[in-house]
Amino acid sequence: MYQLTLPDKSIKEVASGFTYRDFIEKELPFLKNKALAVRLNGEEILDLSRTVEKNSNIEVLTYSEKLGWETFQHSAAHLLGMAVQNLYKNANLTVGPVIDNGPGFFYYDIDFQGAIVTPEDFPKIEAEMEKIVKADHPVWRKVVSKKQAIETFQKLGEKYKIEIIDGIPSEEVSIYGMGEWFDLCRGPHVPNSGVLKSFKLTAISGAYWKADKNNSMLTRIYGVAFPTKKELDQYLFQIEEAKKRDHRKIGKEMDLFSFQKEGPGFPFWHPKGTILWNSLAEYLRSECNKRGYQEIKTPAVLSSELWKKSGHWDNFHENMYFTDIDEEDYALKPMNCPGCSLIYKHHLHSYRELPLRFAEFGSVHRHELHGVLHGLFRVRAFTQDDSHIYAPLDYLESEVMDIIDFTFTVYKKFGFSEFKTFIATRPEKSQGKDEDWEFATSTLKQSLKKKGFRMELKKAKVRSMDRR
């Protein structure tokens, strides 16, 4: 017998050989049709088909929980992958993750081996997905050795899966499937395909394998999935309403800004747009003044020596613009921080001057790939309203709390009243000591907690150029 402790602290005994689905059907029948997966001890997430093998604290994950939602969307990506391979026999699957931002909740990157797929093909693919849902295939899981997995996918000609397996450090991998179809995946997944009742393919684009332009160009198909048609219809209605308010459409209609072929990704602000731009800058400038910030300006072009010292030259070389002046290397600044640091170090400072708060409306330039440019949301040149604060460590928490107040004052001014708060942890490309990052992360957590915000850790590989 095993003991499972529920969130309300009640303890339930489970017989050996029971699955988590068996447990839910017996002890929590009101969740029988909503349960998607379980989380044990606040960490491990398992499929309902897994056998209970230890005493644990247990949470039942449904669509209304973030982790349950992610499980649902990831299973929908598998549904898409299966439908595509049923229709396009030569198609190779690569990866199909869940995403927080984009034209869908999930996508699958697919090598169609020369076949041309467009949005006009979506109805055909969705019809095949419907067939799989109606068949209500149980979702199965199998753990195999890396060698066995490679042999299996070699027989299918799935070269991308073999490359993924080669990069997995463990000696075993898991495979998930529905019926005879299967895919490499660590899971978890919904119990059966019939759960994925309502879905819609929403967009298509190109993407390089591993985001490397030297690799194969793949087709990325996006989609969304919901437990009910009502929820899907509501979402699609909101999307249509949002399209009416698309900033690109409004910008053109009101003659605010444009993009020209002579400078793709570089916004041209027209007279009316410049009035709005200046009004926004004036508002932010007044808020900075209230909080003791001193405004500065730093050059747009700086020596390569500075960018090498800051780490940008080595880590973000591909995202920078360069020039040669007097036979020396220079670069357009992709961010304002190094220039501000030069102003700070220009003089010796007494501790009595601290904290020093600098604000800058600095024009920065970043070489983004053409395929990711998107209106004013993703551009190659923009003005970053930056602040840099120089303060003793014992001031850190109070300064962070002031920044939180400042940030949400501005958000609320523009009508944003509901927030999701994330703390980004240390990325792979970064500088500094681990203990400094841990102290900073801990301070951020404590400050948000004191301000009454709930937060999530964001461990995605976000570029350190975008976080400070």
C-alpha positions as CSV (number, residue, x, y, z in Angstrom):
1,M,0.0,0.0,0.0
2,Y,1.1,3.6,-0.7
3,Q,-0.1,6.9,0.8
4,L,-1.0,9.9,-1.3
5,T,-1.5,13.2,0.4
6,L,-3.9,15.6,-1.2
7,P,-3.6,19.4,-1.1
8,D,-6.1,19.6,1.7
9,K,-3.7,17.4,3.8
10,S,-6.0,14.4,3.7
11,I,-4.2,11.1,3.2
12,K,-5.5,8.3,0.9
13,E,-4.2,4.8,0.7
14,V,-3.6,3.2,-2.7
15,A,-3.2,-0.5,-3.4
16,S,-0.1,-1.7,-5.2
17,G,-0.6,-1.8,-9.0
18,F,-3.1,1.1,-9.1
19,T,-2.5,3.8,-11.7
20,Y,-3.1,7.4,-10.9
21,R,-6.2,7.3,-13.1
22,D,-7.5,4.4,-11.0
23,F,-6.8,6.5,-7.9
24,I,-8.7,9.5,-9.2
25,E,-11.7,7.4,-10.3
26,K,-11.9,5.9,-6.9
27,E,-11.1,8.8,-4.5
28,L,-11.8,11.9,-6.6
29,P,-14.5,10.9,-9.1
30,F,-15.5,14.6,-9.6
31,L,-12.2,15.1,-11.3
32,K,-12.4,11.9,-13.4
33,N,-13.3,13.7,-16.7
34,K,-11.1,16.7,-16.0
35,A,-7.8,15.2,-14.9
36,L,-4.9,15.4,-17.4
37,A,-1.9,14.5,-15.4
38,V,-0.6,14.6,-11.8
39,R,2.2,16.4,-10.0
40,L,4.1,14.7,-7.2
41,N,5.8,16.5,-4.4
42,G,5.5,19.8,-6.3
43,E,8.0,18.7,-8.9
44,E,7.5,15.4,-10.9
45,I,4.7,15.5,-13.5
46,L,3.4,12.1,-14.6
47,D,0.8,10.7,-17.0
48,L,-2.4,9.3,-15.4
49,S,-1.5,5.8,-16.8
50,R,1.7,5.6,-14.7
51,T,1.6,3.2,-11.8
52,V,1.7,4.5,-8.2
53,E,5.1,3.5,-6.9
54,K,5.8,5.6,-3.8
55,N,4.3,7.8,-1.1
56,S,3.8,11.3,-2.3
57,N,2.0,14.6,-2.0
58,I,-0.2,14.7,-5.1
59,E,-1.9,17.4,-7.2
60,V,-4.3,16.6,-9.9
61,L,-3.7,18.8,-13.0
62,T,-6.6,20.0,-15.1
63,Y,-6.8,22.5,-18.0
64,S,-7.3,25.3,-15.5
65,E,-3.8,24.8,-14.0
66,K,-0.8,26.1,-16.0
67,L,0.9,22.7,-16.0
68,G,-2.3,21.0,-17.0
69,W,-2.8,23.5,-19.8
70,E,0.8,22.9,-21.0
71,T,0.1,19.1,-21.0
72,F,-3.0,19.7,-23.1
73,Q,-1.3,21.9,-25.6
74,H,1.7,19.6,-26.0
75,S,-0.6,16.7,-26.6
76,A,-2.3,18.8,-29.3
77,A,1.1,19.3,-30.9
78,H,1.4,15.5,-31.1
79,L,-2.1,15.3,-32.6
80,L,-0.9,17.7,-35.3
81,G,2.2,15.7,-35.9
82,M,0.3,12.4,-36.2
83,A,-2.2,14.0,-38.7
84,V,0.5,15.5,-40.8
85,Q,2.4,12.2,-41.1
86,N,-0.9,10.4,-41.9
87,L,-1.4,12.8,-44.8
88,Y,2.2,13.4,-45.9
89,K,4.1,10.1,-45.7
90,N,7.5,11.6,-46.3
91,A,7.2,14.4,-43.7
92,N,9.9,14.4,-40.9
93,L,9.0,15.8,-37.5
94,T,11.4,17.9,-35.5
95,V,10.2,19.6,-32.3
96,G,6.7,20.6,-31.2
97,P,6.7,22.7,-28.0
98,V,4.2,24.7,-26.1
99,I,4.6,28.5,-26.3
100,D,3.4,31.4,-24.2
101,N,3.6,34.1,-26.9
102,G,2.9,33.8,-30.6
103,P,0.2,33.1,-33.1
104,G,-0.7,29.9,-31.2
105,F,-0.3,27.9,-28.0
106,F,1.8,25.2,-29.6
107,Y,3.6,24.6,-32.9
108,Y,5.4,21.8,-34.7
109,D,8.4,22.3,-37.0
110,I,8.2,19.9,-39.9
111,D,10.3,19.0,-42.9
112,F,7.8,18.3,-45.6
113,Q,10.6,17.0,-47.9
114,G,9.7,19.3,-50.8
115,A,5.9,19.3,-50.4
116,I,4.4,22.8,-50.3
117,V,2.0,23.3,-47.4
118,T,0.0,26.6,-47.0
119,P,-2.9,27.8,-44.9
120,E,-5.2,26.4,-47.6
121,D,-4.1,23.0,-46.4
122,F,-5.3,23.6,-42.8
123,P,-8.8,22.3,-43.3
124,K,-7.5,19.0,-44.7
125,I,-5.1,18.6,-41.7
126,E,-7.7,19.6,-39.2
127,A,-10.1,17.0,-40.7
128,E,-7.4,14.3,-40.1
129,M,-7.0,15.6,-36.6
130,E,-10.7,15.3,-36.0
131,K,-10.6,11.6,-37.1
132,I,-7.9,10.9,-34.6
133,V,-9.8,12.6,-31.8
134,K,-13.0,10.6,-32.7
135,A,-11.0,7.4,-32.6
136,D,-10.1,8.2,-29.0
137,H,-6.8,6.5,-29.1
138,P,-5.3,5.8,-25.6
139,V,-1.9,7.6,-25.3
140,W,0.8,5.1,-24.5
141,R,4.3,5.5,-23.2
142,K,7.4,3.3,-23.7
143,V,10.9,3.7,-22.3
144,V,13.7,2.3,-24.5
145,S,17.5,2.5,-24.7
146,K,19.0,5.3,-26.9
147,K,20.4,2.6,-29.2
148,Q,17.0,1.1,-29.7
149,A,15.4,4.5,-30.2
150,I,18.0,5.4,-32.9
151,E,17.4,2.1,-34.7
152,T,13.7,2.7,-34.6
153,F,13.8,6.2,-36.0
154,Q,16.5,5.3,-38.6
155,K,14.0,2.8,-40.1
156,L,11.5,5.6,-40.4
157,G,14.1,8.0,-41.9
158,E,13.5,10.5,-39.0
159,K,17.0,12.2,-39.2
160,Y,16.0,15.0,-36.9
161,K,14.8,12.7,-34.1
162,I,18.2,10.8,-34.3
163,E,20.0,14.1,-33.9
164,I,17.9,15.0,-30.9
165,I,18.5,11.5,-29.3
166,D,22.2,11.9,-29.8
167,G,22.1,15.0,-27.7
168,I,20.2,13.4,-24.7
169,P,22.6,12.6,-21.9
170,S,20.7,9.8,-20.3
171,E,20.9,6.2,-21.6
172,E,17.2,5.8,-21.9
173,V,14.5,7.8,-23.7
174,S,10.7,7.8,-23.7
175,I,8.4,7.4,-26.7
176,Y,4.7,8.4,-26.7
177,G,2.2,7.1,-29.2
178,M,-1.4,6.9,-30.3
179,G,-2.4,3.7,-32.1
180,E,0.5,2.8,-34.4
181,W,1.9,6.3,-34.6
182,F,4.6,7.4,-32.1
183,D,7.0,10.2,-31.4
184,L,10.1,10.9,-29.2
185,C,9.0,12.8,-26.1
186,R,9.6,13.1,-22.4
187,G,5.9,13.8,-21.7
188,P,3.6,14.0,-19.9
189,H,0.6,13.7,-22.1
190,V,-3.2,13.5,-21.8
191,P,-4.7,10.0,-21.3
192,N,-6.4,9.7,-24.7
193,S,-6.8,11.6,-28.0
194,G,-10.5,12.1,-27.4
195,V,-9.7,14.7,-24.7
196,L,-8.5,17.1,-27.4
197,K,-12.0,18.0,-28.6
198,S,-11.6,21.5,-29.9
199,F,-8.6,22.9,-31.8
200,K,-7.6,25.3,-34.6
201,L,-4.5,25.7,-36.7
202,T,-3.8,29.4,-36.6
203,A,-0.6,30.2,-38.6
204,I,2.3,29.0,-40.7
205,S,5.8,30.2,-41.1
206,G,9.3,29.2,-42.0
207,A,11.9,28.3,-39.3
208,Y,15.5,27.0,-39.6
209,W,16.3,23.8,-37.8
210,K,17.9,24.8,-34.4
211,A,17.4,28.5,-35.5
212,D,20.6,28.2,-37.6
213,K,20.3,29.7,-41.1
214,N,22.9,27.1,-42.3
215,N,20.5,24.3,-41.5
216,S,17.3,23.1,-43.3
217,M,14.4,25.4,-43.6
218,L,11.3,23.9,-41.9
219,T,7.6,24.6,-42.0
220,R,6.3,25.7,-38.6
221,I,2.5,25.2,-38.1
222,Y,0.9,26.8,-35.1
223,G,-2.3,25.9,-33.3
224,V,-4.5,26.2,-30.2
225,A,-6.5,23.7,-28.4
226,F,-9.4,23.8,-25.8
227,P,-11.5,21.3,-23.9
228,T,-14.7,22.7,-25.4
229,K,-15.9,24.3,-28.6
230,K,-17.3,27.2,-26.6
231,E,-13.9,28.1,-25.3
232,L,-12.4,27.8,-28.7
233,D,-15.1,30.0,-30.3
234,Q,-14.5,32.6,-27.6
235,Y,-10.8,32.6,-28.2
236,L,-11.2,33.0,-32.0
237,F,-13.7,35.8,-31.4
238,Q,-11.1,37.6,-29.3
239,I,-8.4,37.1,-31.9
240,E,-10.7,38.6,-34.6
241,E,-11.3,41.6,-32.3
242,A,-7.6,42.0,-31.7
243,K,-6.9,42.0,-35.5
244,K,-9.2,45.0,-35.8
245,R,-6.9,46.7,-33.3
246,D,-3.6,45.5,-34.8
247,H,-1.1,48.3,-34.4
248,R,0.2,47.8,-37.9
249,K,-3.3,48.4,-39.3
250,I,-4.0,51.4,-37.1
251,G,-0.5,52.8,-37.8
252,K,-1.2,52.7,-41.5
253,E,-4.7,54.1,-41.3
254,M,-3.7,57.0,-39.0
255,D,-0.4,57.7,-40.8
256,L,1.7,57.2,-37.6
257,F,4.6,55.2,-38.9
258,S,5.8,53.1,-41.8
259,F,8.5,50.6,-42.9
260,Q,10.4,51.2,-46.2
261,K,12.2,48.7,-48.5
262,E,15.3,50.9,-48.0
263,G,15.4,50.0,-44.3
264,P,13.5,46.8,-43.5
265,G,12.9,46.5,-39.8
266,F,13.7,50.2,-39.2
267,P,10.6,52.3,-38.3
268,F,9.9,55.6,-40.0
269,W,8.0,57.9,-37.6
270,H,5.6,60.2,-39.5
271,P,4.5,63.7,-38.0
272,K,1.5,62.3,-36.2
273,G,3.4,59.3,-34.9
274,T,6.2,61.6,-33.7
275,I,3.7,63.6,-31.7
276,L,2.6,60.4,-29.9
277,W,6.3,59.3,-29.5
278,N,7.2,62.7,-27.9
279,S,4.2,62.7,-25.6
280,L,5.1,59.2,-24.3
281,A,8.7,60.2,-23.7
282,E,7.6,63.4,-21.9
283,Y,5.3,61.4,-19.6
284,L,8.1,58.9,-18.8
285,R,10.6,61.7,-18.3
286,S,8.3,63.4,-15.8
287,E,7.9,60.1,-13.9
288,C,11.7,59.6,-13.8
289,N,12.1,63.1,-12.5
290,K,9.7,62.4,-9.6
291,R,11.8,59.4,-8.6
292,G,15.2,61.1,-8.6
293,Y,16.6,59.9,-12.0
294,Q,19.1,62.0,-13.8
295,E,18.9,61.8,-17.6
296,I,21.9,61.0,-19.7
297,K,22.8,60.4,-23.4
298,T,25.4,58.0,-24.7
299,P,26.9,57.6,-28.2
300,A,25.3,55.3,-30.8
301,V,28.7,54.0,-32.0
302,L,31.4,52.7,-29.6
303,S,34.7,50.9,-29.8
304,S,34.9,47.1,-30.1
305,E,37.0,47.1,-27.0
306,L,34.0,48.2,-24.9
307,W,31.8,45.5,-26.4
308,K,34.5,42.8,-25.8
309,K,34.7,43.9,-22.2
310,S,31.0,43.8,-21.7
311,G,30.7,40.3,-23.3
312,H,28.5,41.4,-26.2
313,W,31.3,41.0,-28.8
314,D,31.6,37.3,-28.0
315,N,28.1,36.3,-27.1
316,F,25.9,38.5,-29.4
317,H,28.2,39.2,-32.4
318,E,25.6,38.0,-34.8
319,N,23.0,40.5,-33.5
320,M,25.2,43.6,-33.9
321,Y,26.0,46.1,-36.6
322,F,29.7,47.0,-37.2
323,T,31.8,49.7,-38.9
324,D,35.5,50.6,-39.3
325,I,36.7,54.0,-38.2
326,D,40.4,54.9,-38.6
327,E,41.2,51.3,-39.1
328,E,39.6,50.3,-35.8
329,D,36.5,48.2,-35.2
330,Y,33.4,49.9,-33.8
331,A,29.8,48.8,-33.4
332,L,26.3,50.4,-33.1
333,K,25.2,49.9,-29.6
334,P,22.6,47.0,-29.1
335,M,22.0,48.2,-25.6
336,N,22.7,51.2,-23.4
337,C,24.3,49.6,-20.3
338,P,28.1,49.8,-21.2
339,G,27.8,53.5,-22.2
340,C,26.1,54.4,-18.9
341,S,28.8,52.5,-17.0
342,L,31.5,54.7,-18.7
343,I,29.7,57.8,-17.4
344,Y,29.6,56.4,-13.9
345,K,33.3,55.5,-13.9
346,H,34.3,58.9,-15.3
347,H,34.4,60.3,-11.7
348,L,35.2,58.8,-8.3
349,H,32.0,58.6,-6.2
350,S,31.4,58.8,-2.5
351,Y,29.0,56.4,-0.8
352,R,27.1,59.6,0.2
353,E,26.1,60.1,-3.5
354,L,24.5,56.7,-3.7
355,P,22.1,55.5,-4.9
356,L,22.7,57.2,-8.3
357,R,19.8,56.7,-10.7
358,F,20.5,57.3,-14.4
359,A,17.8,57.3,-17.1
360,E,18.3,57.2,-20.8
361,F,16.1,57.2,-23.9
362,G,18.7,55.5,-26.0
363,S,18.5,54.4,-29.6
364,V,19.7,50.8,-30.0
365,H,20.2,48.6,-33.0
366,R,20.0,44.9,-33.2
367,H,20.3,42.7,-36.3
368,E,17.2,40.5,-36.2
369,L,16.6,37.9,-38.9
370,H,14.1,39.1,-41.5
371,G,11.7,36.3,-40.7
372,V,11.1,37.4,-37.1
373,L,10.4,41.1,-37.8
374,H,6.9,42.0,-36.8
375,G,5.6,45.6,-36.9
376,L,6.8,47.6,-34.0
377,F,7.0,44.5,-31.8
378,R,10.2,43.1,-33.3
379,V,12.4,45.7,-35.1
380,R,16.0,46.3,-35.8
381,A,16.1,49.8,-34.3
382,F,14.2,51.2,-31.3
383,T,14.5,53.5,-28.3
384,Q,15.0,51.8,-25.0
385,D,13.8,53.8,-22.0
386,D,16.6,52.4,-19.7
387,S,17.5,53.0,-16.2
388,H,20.7,52.1,-14.4
389,I,21.0,52.4,-10.6
390,Y,24.3,52.4,-8.7
391,A,23.7,51.5,-5.1
392,P,25.2,49.5,-2.1
393,L,23.9,46.0,-1.8
394,D,21.9,46.8,1.3
395,Y,19.9,49.3,-0.8
396,L,19.0,46.6,-3.4
397,E,15.7,45.5,-2.0
398,S,14.3,49.0,-1.5
399,E,15.5,50.1,-5.0
400,V,13.8,47.0,-6.6
401,M,10.6,47.8,-4.7
402,D,10.7,51.3,-6.1
403,I,11.2,50.0,-9.6
404,I,8.2,47.7,-9.2
405,D,6.1,50.7,-8.1
406,F,7.4,52.7,-11.0
407,T,6.7,49.9,-13.5
408,F,3.2,49.2,-12.5
409,T,2.3,52.9,-12.2
410,V,3.1,53.2,-15.9
411,Y,1.3,50.0,-16.8
412,K,-1.8,51.1,-15.0
413,K,-1.7,54.5,-16.7
414,F,-2.2,52.7,-20.0
415,G,-5.0,50.4,-18.8
416,F,-3.1,47.3,-17.8
417,S,-4.5,46.1,-14.5
418,E,-3.9,42.3,-14.6
419,F,-0.3,41.1,-14.6
420,K,1.6,37.8,-14.7
421,T,5.0,38.2,-13.0
422,F,8.0,36.1,-13.9
423,I,11.6,36.1,-12.6
424,A,14.2,35.2,-15.2
425,T,17.0,33.0,-13.9
426,R,20.6,33.1,-15.1
427,P,20.9,32.3,-18.9
428,E,23.6,30.2,-20.5
429,K,25.2,33.4,-22.0
430,S,25.8,35.7,-19.1
431,Q,28.6,37.2,-16.9
432,G,29.1,37.4,-13.2
433,K,29.4,35.1,-10.2
434,D,26.8,32.5,-9.4
435,E,26.4,33.9,-5.8
436,D,25.7,37.4,-7.2
437,W,23.0,36.0,-9.5
438,E,21.5,34.0,-6.6
439,F,21.5,37.0,-4.4
440,A,19.8,39.2,-7.1
441,T,17.2,36.5,-7.8
442,S,16.4,36.1,-4.1
443,T,16.0,39.8,-3.7
444,L,13.6,40.0,-6.7
445,K,11.5,37.2,-5.2
446,Q,11.5,38.9,-1.7
447,S,10.6,42.3,-3.2
448,L,7.7,40.9,-5.3
449,K,6.4,38.9,-2.3
450,K,6.4,42.0,-0.1
451,K,4.5,43.8,-2.9
452,G,1.9,41.1,-2.9
453,F,2.7,39.6,-6.4
454,R,2.7,36.0,-7.2
455,M,5.6,35.0,-9.4
456,E,6.9,32.2,-11.5
457,L,10.5,31.4,-12.3
458,K,11.3,31.6,-16.0
459,K,14.1,29.3,-17.0
460,A,13.9,29.8,-20.7
461,K,17.1,30.6,-22.5
462,V,16.5,34.3,-22.8
463,R,19.4,36.3,-24.1
464,S,21.2,38.2,-21.3
465,M,21.3,41.2,-23.7
466,D,17.5,41.4,-22.9
467,R,17.7,41.2,-19.2
468,R,19.4,43.2,-16.5
